[in-house]
Amino acid sequence: MRVLVTGGAGYIGSVIAARLVASGHAVTVYDDLFRGHRAAVPERAVFVEGDVRDTESLRSTIDENRCEAVIHMAALAEVAESVAEPAWYRSVNLDGTRALTEAALATGVRRIVFSSTAAVYGAPARTPIEEDDPAQPTNPYGKSKLAAEGVLREAAAASGGRLSYFALRYFNACGADGPAGEDHDPETHLIPIALRAARDGDTLRVFGDDYPTRDGTCVRDYVHVIDLAEAHIAALSAPPANVPVNLGTGTGASVLEVIATVGAVTGREVRRETAPRRAGDPPLLVASNRRATDLLGRRPARTLTDAVADAWAWLQAYPQGYAE
């Protein structure tokens, strides 16, 4: 299959692109390199630098590379930044999805696999979270992704069966896949921060230790980036459904459990201190993965220890990140 991966120079997108190439697909990566890395794009993929809001650029890219499907990863994805810059997030995440959808319809693309997020749920009333639970995002990032899902839903309904989609709502991506790993600036994700603290002897801040969870710290659903990539690839050829699908483990790990895993994998102490809670942090975010199992035939196969070990190996191999 000929596949366009928007945002394919980013963390998750580059893993997806590499896995597609390794499986024999023809891959075109479309990325503006604002936060992606040119070095992360697989050698055998075609690379096009462009803005996801540019309908004509997307259209010509799809046409020239004869893309049959799109995995749409291009987005801004920092909650705190979205609160400070809501119009920017709406422009990139919502208007970008609208531009992509218009280009896809104009060029005969049959399937869009969309990178959505657990942030659409806000503070859920129950856990594990099901896809039919209320979507009540509490920040502009989650709101922009939910609105983008609406664009895809409306386009699929209006296409008369010419276009179908999956909106994959995933929780905490983690781990690495060989040369592809997390390299954000600034880094906001717990596992790479904890690994760097272990490596450098820094003190890790734990935001709140009095939540109503098993050890007082927040619990999140950590999904290995390879499991995420495999689910996206499966969604390219799954029967049309036009629905959101959670990608999670169904269990979850607390902040202290992640820190303990980092210590066990690295053999190093992770020093920590307790800081006040961050506003808007729900105590527990864990996904039901029943729909992913039913529709995509996928359940996460890798553990938290696997993810931490792979991320640690990547950090050791690339101590300065991609260093572009």
Secondary structure, 3 states (H helix, E strand, C coil): CEEEEECCCCHHHHHHHHHHHHCCCEEEEEECCCCCCHHHCCCCCEEEECCCCCHHHHHHHHHHCCCCEEEECCCCCCHHHHHHCHHHHHHHHHHHHHHHHHHHHHHCCCEEEEEEEHHHHCCCCCCCECCCCCCCCCCHHHHHHHHHHHHHHHHHHHCCCCCEEEEEEECEEECCECCECCCCCCCCCHHHHHHHHHHHCCEEEEECCCCCCCCCCCEECEEEHHHHHHHHHHHHHCCCCCEEEEECCCCCEEHHHHHHHHHHHHCCCCEEEEECCCCCCCCEECECCHHHHHHHCCCCCCCHHHHHHHHHHHHHHCCCCCCC
